[in-house]
């Protein structure tokens, strides 16, 4: 089994490891309902909407809930 003759410098080691920090950010888009960045084909974590429909209702106050239901009714 071959062994290195000399120790690699920290600069050489760190340059090799730095390549992982330059990875691309996964594709993301904006939620059409609230405008938050989200992964495509996933439910929005902020508002719970997917494809213009409420899928996962968030826990909220009654007044906020009725306002949200009115928004959904207006869009349809």
C-alpha positions as MATLAB code, in Angstrom:
seq = 'XXXXXXXXXXXXXXXXXXXXXXXXXXXXXXXXXXXXXXXXXXXXXXXXXXXXXXXXXXXXXXXXXXXXXXXXXXXX';
ca = [
       0.000    0.000    0.000;
       1.634    3.294   -1.033;
       2.020    6.004    1.579;
       2.490    9.724    1.008;
       6.086   10.864    1.203;
       5.224   14.237    2.697;
       2.276   15.787    4.477;
      -0.076   17.833    2.298;
      -0.233   21.497    3.207;
      -3.406   22.858    4.817;
      -3.951   25.039    1.731;
      -3.970   22.028   -0.575;
      -6.274   20.105    1.760;
      -8.681   23.041    2.135;
      -8.770   23.717   -1.618;
      -9.851   20.155   -2.197;
     -12.565   20.379    0.455;
     -13.837   23.762   -0.702;
     -15.251   22.264   -3.906;
     -18.229   20.964   -1.902;
     -19.228   24.456   -0.798;
     -19.738   25.521   -4.429;
     -22.612   23.118   -5.064;
     -25.653   24.554   -6.797;
     -28.719   25.562   -4.855;
     -31.677   23.309   -5.693;
     -34.327   24.760   -7.975;
     -36.881   26.770   -6.118;
     -39.777   28.951   -7.103;
     -42.122   31.366   -5.441;
     -45.373   30.278   -3.880;
     -48.157   31.931   -5.909;
     -50.229   32.374   -2.750;
     -47.784   33.941   -0.275;
     -44.632   34.605   -2.347;
     -42.214   32.625   -0.159;
     -39.442   30.630   -1.872;
     -40.332   26.919   -1.936;
     -39.207   23.752   -3.669;
     -41.125   22.918   -6.830;
     -43.805   20.216   -6.565;
     -43.922   20.580   -2.764;
     -46.493   22.041   -0.408;
     -45.621   25.558    0.754;
     -44.384   25.376    4.332;
     -45.646   28.857    5.150;
     -49.242   28.789    3.922;
     -49.950   25.093    3.207;
     -51.049   25.628   -0.414;
     -50.186   23.415   -3.388;
     -51.267   24.142   -6.960;
     -53.610   26.895   -5.796;
     -55.465   24.693   -3.310;
     -55.250   24.590    0.473;
     -53.818   21.174    1.329;
     -52.513   21.524    4.877;
     -54.411   24.051    6.981;
     -52.210   25.897    9.436;
     -53.226   26.457   13.041;
     -54.424   30.043   13.256;
     -56.921   32.283   14.961;
     -60.563   32.169   13.889;
     -60.448   35.653   12.341;
     -57.414   34.754   10.223;
     -59.018   31.471    9.206;
     -62.199   33.129    7.929;
     -60.158   35.690    5.978;
     -58.138   32.898    4.362;
     -61.286   30.985    3.412;
     -62.629   34.132    1.748;
     -59.413   34.438   -0.279;
     -59.729   30.839   -1.423;
     -63.386   31.341   -2.372;
     -62.530   34.494   -4.348;
     -59.817   32.698   -6.360;
     -62.190   29.919   -7.400;
];
